Amino acid sequence: MDPKPAYPVDKTYGAFLHRELSVSWLVLAALLGGRHRIDPGLVSTGFRYLDFGCGHGLNLLFNAAAHPQASFYGLDLNPTHIAEANAKAGALGLGNVHFALADLTSFAEGLPSTGPCRGWPESYDVVVAHGLASWVGPEVRNALIAAAGSLLRPGGIFYCSYNTYPGWLSRSTLQMLSVEEALRAGGSTSQAGIRKAAETLIRFTGTEDNAWPLGKELPGLRSLVERLQLMPESYLVGEYQPAHQPLYVGPMHRLCAAHGLTHIGSATLPEMFPEMLDPERRALVMEAADAPMREVLLDLAINQTFRRDLFAKGPCPPSIPWRRQTLAELHLHSCAGSGDDTDAFDTPLGRLGVDPSFVRSLKSALADRPQSLGWLLDQSSLDLEDLLMRLSVLIGAAVVGVSFSSGAGAEVSGHSSAGFNQQCLDQITAGEEIGALLSPVLLQPVSITLLEAFFLQVAHADLPPEDVVQLVWMGITMAGGNVKDPEGQPIEDPELALSQLQEFWESFARERLPVLRRLGIGPGAALSAP
């Protein structure tokens, strides 16, 4: 590997949305973690948010639509990313988001006095860097952390996510071989090169009956590589390239501490509760001498591959009464369909079961209207921390959502989001990579599929189901698309295609559409909380 890789700009990355970059999610994570006091009222103020390595800008665009009173800024070194981000901001009618083609190393000592960002604010309430730290060399990484420490206001939050060891130890074999394939092909990493490298690795593991040395040393490598081959091309090409350098948590946290940034938790909510591990691993992690060592042991316990760390500039631990009261005022919303009876969920800590009776009663309580967390605490025999552990799993699995505002605040946000969502629907059905709509209740993106987008375009019409299906069929055909069977293959027979659409619409209208309406999305959306 190149010991000093530059951030690659010879290709564009996929346009991805991450709910963890939503301001509302970051504030919630800080509250659940309990190590830093942050006022939930931040979400309704004119705060400032800076994104280092913003890519195509989708996360900034959704944040800007959710918080029209705030200001958002993003920079990236790839001119294609910035051009597309500016184009999308214009198409979506957002005037509170700003993008610049700039090198983040110029921010290490504060706001640059020259260049495209010279008129930007000199301090920010939230600074984020998604994935960037492990895609740059040590010099740029140091500049990134220095810039975050310099530009963040006292009490502000820094989100920094990165691929990490030990989980990437086995994956690094695929990265190494993909880079070698690219060098010999005279270009950068490509899907074809990664596929070839994957096939070679699988062969070198041997067979189930006769494992070769690589297969014995890394017994899970074969299944891991087989799963990775199913991932989207844009993801694979972005991950398995020479610029990518996974990091261990200890050195990363010490680097942040050297620039005045103190670790306060994780945007991956269950990771803040290692108490949910099985007894053997929990005992090993909890015997750590201090919090930094506990993070090191946690990564070993779960074979961590990706961290979403939260830091504060000048942490201010909340008092117990303040935290309890603030949490009690949050509102919980059902994000699960009526037919969803799951009570075990995949998390970075492993597959965690939540008491089925607790899940059933919570879903029932939230079916008709949201409820406050304080109400749930009064109704439950659990103490606050036990309740938060369970909720961290359910929120992480998108079974439950959380809102900060109620009444008029949610309605104003809902009205302003309707036009944004319609623009998103128009772009999604035209082939743009967006894949989500904005919930004015949660103030976060909610994923939708392309087919769901087509049905949402016509769901407001008071039409018989067969007419709705016909309209969607026409829309898909005019857009040059096709209807696919459960195996993902195009359906050529129009009658079979219409039948498939009819079946999808019945399920969507029964299960998914009511959820979207509860979250303020789609026709008949409910925008107010109690």
N, C-alpha and C positions, 0 to 999 in steps of 0.2 A: 504494500500500500504506500501511496505517496505520504511521507510524514507531514507535509504541510499542504493539504488539499485546499483549493479555493472553492468557494460556493459555485457549483456549476450553473452556467447560464446558457449552455449550448442547446438545451431542450426545456420545454415547459413542463410543469408538473400538473397533475390533475387538479380540478377545482373541487375541494372538499370542504364540507361544513362540520364543525365540531361544537356541540352544545356546551362543552366545557369552557369555551372561549366567551360564552355569553356572560355579560356582567351579572345578571341575576344568579347564574350558576356559581360564579366565583364568590359572590357575597354569601350565598347559601353554604358553600363549602367552608368558608371561614367561620361561619356561625356554628356549623356542626362540629368543626375541629376544636373550637373553644379556646384557641391559643392567642387569638387576636381580636380585639373589639373593633367591629366595623358596623356602622349604622346602616340598616337596610334602606333607610331613606335615601341613600346614595343613588339608588336606581331611578329616582324621580328628580334628580338635580342636574345642573349643567356641568357634569364631570367631564374630564378629559381622558381619553383612552388612546394608547399608542401601541401599534402592532409592528414589531420587527420581523421582516420576512413575511409580509402579508400575502404573498402569492397572488391569486386571482381576486382577492379581496372579499370573497363571499361572507366570511365571518364578520368583517367590518360592516358590510352592507346590511346584514340582518340586525346587527347591534344598532346601527344608525337608524334603521326603521323602527326598532323597538324603543329607542330613546331619542326622540326628535329634539329634545332640549339639550342634549349632550353633544360633544364634538369628538370626532374619531379621525385618527391619522394612521396611515400605513405606508411603509416603505419597503421596497424590494429591489434587488439588483438585476432582475430580469425585465427587460423593457417590454416584452410581450405580456407578462403578468400585469404590469402597471397600465399598459394600453387597454387591456381587456377590463381591468378593474374600473378605470375611468369611464369606459363605454357603458358598463353595466350600471354604474352610479347614475349616469345621465339618463339611461333608459328607464330606470326605476324612480327617477325624480327625487333623488336624495341630495340635499345641499349641505348636509352636516358631516360629510365624510370627505377626506382629502388624501390623495395618493401622490407619492413622489418616487422617482427613480433615484436611489441614493445608496451609498455605502455606509453601513451602520458604524464602521470604525471611526467615522468622522464625528460620532456622537459621544465618544468615550468620555470627554470632559465637559459634556453639556451640549446645549443646542448650538449647531454650527452657525457662525456669523455670515457664511456665504453658502451658496448652493440652493437647491430647490426647496429646502426645509427651513430657510433662514427666518421666515415669518411665522413659523409654528410656535406654539406655547413653550415656555421654558421649563414647565413641570407638569406632571400627569398624575391622575389618581390611580390609573391602572396601566400597567405595561405588560405586554404578552410577547412570547417568542415560542411559537409552536414548532417543535422539531428542529429548530435551527441549530441549537447548541451541538448536536451530534452530526451535523452536516458541514461543519467548518473545522479548520485547523485550530490549534491552541491559541495562536495570536488573535485570530478573529473572535474566538470564543471568549477570551479575556476582555476584548473590546465590547462584546455584547453585554457581558455581566457588568462591566464598568459603566456602560451607557445606561443600563437599567437602574443601577444604584445612583447615578448622577441625576437622572431625569425624574425619578419617582419622588413624589412629595412625601414628607414624613407621615407615616401611617398608611401610605399607599400599598397596593398589592402588586406583586410581580408573579406572573404565571410563566413557568419555564418547563416545557416538556421535551423529552429526549429518549432515544433508544438506549438501553442500558444492559450491562452485564449483571448477573450471569446468564440471563435468558438468551442473549445474543451470541453466546460462545459457540453453540452448534450452528446457528444461522450464519456465522461468519465464514464457515467453510463454503457455503453457497455464494456469499459475496465475493470471496477470494477467487473462486473458480469463474464467476461471471465476469470479473474484471480481467482475468487472464484471457478469456474468450474474446472480450472486446478488444484487447490490445492486439491479438493476433488477427482480428478481423479489420483492423485499421480504423476503428471508430470507438464510440462510447458504448456503454452497456445498452443492450436492446432486449426486447422480449425473446427474440430467437436465441440470442446468446445465453440468456438466463435459463430458458427451457433446455438448451443443450447441456448447460452446466448441471442442471437438476437431474437430467437423465444419467449423466456421468456419475454423479454422487450416489444415486440409487444403486447403480451397478457396483460401485466400490464398497457398498455396505455388505455385499454378499447376499445370501439368502437366509430365510428363516431357519433352515436346517443347518446352514453352514455360514455363520456370520464371519466376515473378514475383520481384520483389526479395527478399521474405521467403524464398522457396525457394532463391534463389541464395545469400543470406547464411547460411542454415541448411539446407544440402542434406539433412541427415538428419532434419529435423523431421517430414516426412510419415510416414516409417516408424516414428519414435519414437512419435508420437501414435497411430498405428494399433496399435502393441503395447500402449501404456498402456491403451487402451480395453478390453483383455481382462483387466485386473487386477480384483480384487474391489472391490465398491462401498465397503466399509469402508476399504480402503486409499486409494482415490482421494479420498474425501471428507476423509480425514484429512490427506492430503498437499497438496491443492490448495485451500488456504484462506488468508485474509489473515494469520493468525498465523504462517505459515510463512516463515522467513527463512534460506535457506541461507547458510553461512559459508565464508570462505576459511580455510585451515589456519593460515597465519602468525599472524594476529591471535588466533585461538583458542588456539594454543600459548603465545603471549606472555601472554594473560590467565591461563592456568593457571600459568605460571611465576611470575607476580606473586603467586600465593597458595601458593607452595611446592610446586607439582606439576610434576614433571619427566617429559617424554615418554619412554617406554621401549619403545614398540612398538605393535603393532596386534593386535586380536583377529581380524582377517582375515588368516590366517597367511601366505599367499603375499606379501602386501604388505611383509613384513619382509625380503624377499629380492629387491630390485630387480635383482640380478645375473641373474635369470631373464628379464629383458626382452630383446628382440632387440638385437643389437650397437649399432645406431644410437641407440636410445632409452636403452639402458644407459649408453653413453658420456656422453650429455647429463646424465643424472641423477647419475652417479657423479663428475662433475667439480665438483659443488657444493662450496663452500668449507667447509661444516660440515653437521652432521646436520639442523638446522632447515631450511636451504635445500634439502637433499636431499628433504625431505618436500614442500616447495613444488613442486619440479621433478617429483617423482613424480606428483603430482596432475595436472600439466599433461601428463605423458607418457601417462597412462592415462585422461585426461578424467574424473577422479574425481567420483562423485556422492554417495558415502556413506562416511564414515570411522568406524571403530571404534577410537578411540585409547585407549591404556593409559598411565597416568601413575603415578608412585610419589611418595610423600611421603618424601623423603630416599632417593634411589636408592643401592643398594649393589651395585656391579658384582661379579659372582661371579668367583672365581679360575678359571682354565682347568681345573685338575684337579677342583675341586668340581663344576663344570658338567658336565664329561664323565662323571664317575661318577654324578651324579644323573640325567642323561639315560639312561645305560646301564641304570639300574634300572627304567625305564619298561617297561610291557608293551604290545605291539602286538596288536591283534585284527582279524580279518577282518570287514568290514561289507558285503562284496560277495557277491552270489549266484554260484553256480558257473558260470552262463551269461554272466556279465558279463565281457567281454574288452576293455573300453574302456581305452585308454592315452593319450587326449588329453582334457583337461578345461578347461571354461570357468572362468576366474578373472578377478579385476579387472585383472590384468596382460595379459589376452588369453587366447586358447586355447593352453594349454601342453601339449606332449607330454612324457610321461615314458618313458624307455627301456622298450620293450615287454618285453624279456627281464627287466629288473628287476621290472616289475609282475607278470609271470607267476610268477617265482620267489618273490616275496614272498607272493602269493596262495596259492601251493602250500604254502609253509612255514607259513602261518597257517590252512590249511584244517582241520587237525585239532586244533590247540591254539595258544594265544597264545605269542609269543616275546618275549624281552626285546630292547630296542633295542641293548643291548650285544652280544647274540648276533648281531644283524643287522650290527652294525659289524664284528664279527670275521669274518663270512662274506663281507662285501663288500670290494671293492677301493677303495671311495670313502672320502674323508676325512669327518670329522664334519659339516662345514658343507655339503658337497655332498649328503650323506645327508639332512640336515635340510631342505634345499631341496626335495628330491623328496618327502619325507614331508609337508611343508607343503601340497603340492598334493593328495596322496592323502588326508590327513586332512580338508582343506577340502572335498574332493569326497565325503566319507563313504565312501571305499573302505576306509580303515583307521581304527580307533579306538585310543585310548590310555587305559590305566588306571594308577593309582598303587599300588593295594593288591593284595595277593594272599592266597590262602589264606583264613584265618578271617575276616579283615576283609571280604572280598568276600561271604562267605557270610552274615554277620550283616546286611550291607546288603541282600543279596538277599532274605532272609526278611522284613525289614521293608518292602521295596518291593512284595512280592507283594500284600498287602492294598490298598496304594495303587493299584497298577495295576488290580486288579479293580474298585475304586471308579471309576477313570477309564474303564474299559471300560463299566461300567454307565451312566455319564453320557454317554459318546460315543454309544452306541447309542440313548440316549434323546433325542439331538439337541443335547447341549451342545457348545460350541466348545472343544475341548481339542486333539484332533488329534495326540496323542503319548502314549507310555508312557515310564516311567522305566527306564533301563538301570542296574541296580545294579553293573554292571561298569565302565561309563564314567562313572557318576554324572551322566548327562546325559539330556535327553529325546530320544527317537527317534521320528520322525514315523511315523504310521500313518494309513491312509485309513479312512473309515467302513466300507467293505466288509471290510477287514482286521480291524477291530474286531469285527464280527459273527462272522467265522470264528474269531477267537481266543477268543470266548466259548464255543465248543463244541469247539475243537481238542483239549481234554484228554480228551474222551470217546473211548473205544475203539470207534468205530463205522465201518461201511463208508462209503466216500466218498458214496454216494447218500443215506445217512441224514444225514450231516453237511450236505449241500447242502439237504436238506429242512428241517432245523432252522433253517438260516440264512434260507431262504425264508420260513418261518413268522415268524421274528424280525423280518425286514424288513417283512413285511406287517402284523404287529401294531403296529409302530412307525409305521405310516402312510407308509412309504417305498416305493420301487420300484427295480427293477433297470434299469440303463440300458445302451444299446448303446455301441459304441466311440465314436460321435459325441456321446454324452451325452444321447440321447433315451430317454424311458421305454419299456420293452418291455411291451406290453399282453398278449401271448400268454404264458400261464403256462409252456407247454412251452419256448418260446424263452428265457424268463427262467431256467428251471431249467438249460437247456443252457448259458447264459452263465455261471451260477454254477458249474456243474460245471467248465467250462473255467478259470475263475478259480481255483477251489480246487486244481486239479491244478498250475497254475503257482505258486500261493502255497505249497503244501505242498512243492514241489520246490525253489524258489528263495528265497523270502522267509522262511518259517518257520524253516529251519535258521539263518539269520542272526540272527533275533530270539532264538532259543534260545542261541546263542553269546554274545549280549549280556545274557543273564540274564532275558529276557522270554518269557513264554508257557510252555506245558507242556513238561516235560523240559528246562528251562533249565539251562545249565551256569554255575555261579556262582563257580567257583574258578579261579584262575590258577596257573601253575607256581610 
